[in-house]
Amino acid sequence: MSPKATPEEELARLARLLSHPVRVQILALLRDGAASASDLAPKIGAPLGTVAYHVKLLADQGALKLKDTQQVRGAIERIFVLEPATRRDLEGLTEWLGRRSPKPRRVPRTGSGGRR
């Protein structure tokens, strides 16, 4: 049995899950409800195989939970939802990012083109 993850380890795990744009889009779409990879692929604009790969990765990492299965044209379609802990993590991250104010950027001065 492994010890409970530290907050830093949990943050690193979440960062790895969010390290690919397709996974970010999957998580964002699943905030609205359950869906299968074939439901998500057209909304994301990526091939079904790509979306299915990333859905499986998210499920294997514990970010998604299998809600249901259904038979579709001889295949089993899996329908996933966000795990409650993932939903809380994403809401916390969104809140934290919203509180951060961008630091003003300094524009370097150039010798030519400045006012005299």
N, C-alpha and C positions, 0 to 999 in steps of 0.2 A: 504494500500500500504506500503510495507516495504522499509526502506532506502537502498541506494546502499551499497553493501557489501564492507568492507574495504579490502585492499590488503591481510591482514592477514587472513581474513575470506575466501577469494577466494583461498588462498594457502591451508588452512585447507580443503576446499571442494575438491580441486584437490587431496590432499593427501588421503582423504577417498576414492575417486574414484580409486586411484592407489593401494589401500591396499590389493587387491587380484590379484594373478598372472594371472588368467583367464581374468580379466578386462584389465590388462596391455597388454596382448596379443591381445585382441579384438581391443583396441585402436591403437596398432601398426599396425595391419593388415588393419584397416580402413583408415589409413593414405594413403594407396595406392589406395583407391576407395571404392565404395559401395559394401555391401555384406549383406546377410541374416545370421541368426544363423546357418542354415543348410550348408551354404557355409563355415562358419568359423569353425564349429565343427571339421571336419577332419584335417584342418590345425593346429588347436590347440591340437588335440588329446584328446579331452574331450567329454563326452556324450552330445548329442544335448540338452537335458533338462538343463544341467548345463550351457551351453553356452547361451541358450535362456533366462535363468534366469538372467544372468549377462548383456546380451544385454538389456533386459527390464529395469533393474536397472539403467544402464547408460543412457537409453533414458528418464526414469522418472526423472533423476537428471539433464537433459538438456544437457548432453554431446554428445548425438547422435540425429540426425534428421531423421524422416521417409522420405525416398525418393520416395518409390514406394511400391505397393503391387502386388502380382500375385497369381493366383489360382494354387495350386500344389496338385494333387491327392486328391481333396476335402477339402484341408486346404488353409488358406490364409497365404502366406509367405510374411513377411515384410522385406524390404530392407532398410538398414540404411547407413547414411554417418556421418562423424564427423561434429559437429557444427563448424562454423568458429572460435568461441571463444575458443572451446576446442583445435582446431588445433593450434591456437596462443599460448595457455597456454602450450601445450606439446612441441612446438618448443622452447619456452622460457625456459622451464624446462630443455630440452635437452641441450640447449646452456649453461645454468647456470652450469649444471652438468659437461659439457665438459671443462669449464673454471677452475673448482676446481681441484687443484692438490692434490693428496693424501699426507697426512702428513707422514714423515718417522716414522716408528715404531721402538721403542727401543727394542732391544733384551736383556732380563735380563741376567745378568751374573750369572753363578752358581759357587759355590765354588769348585766343583769337575769337572774335565774335562777341566779346563782352562789351558792356556799356562803358563810355568814357566820360 
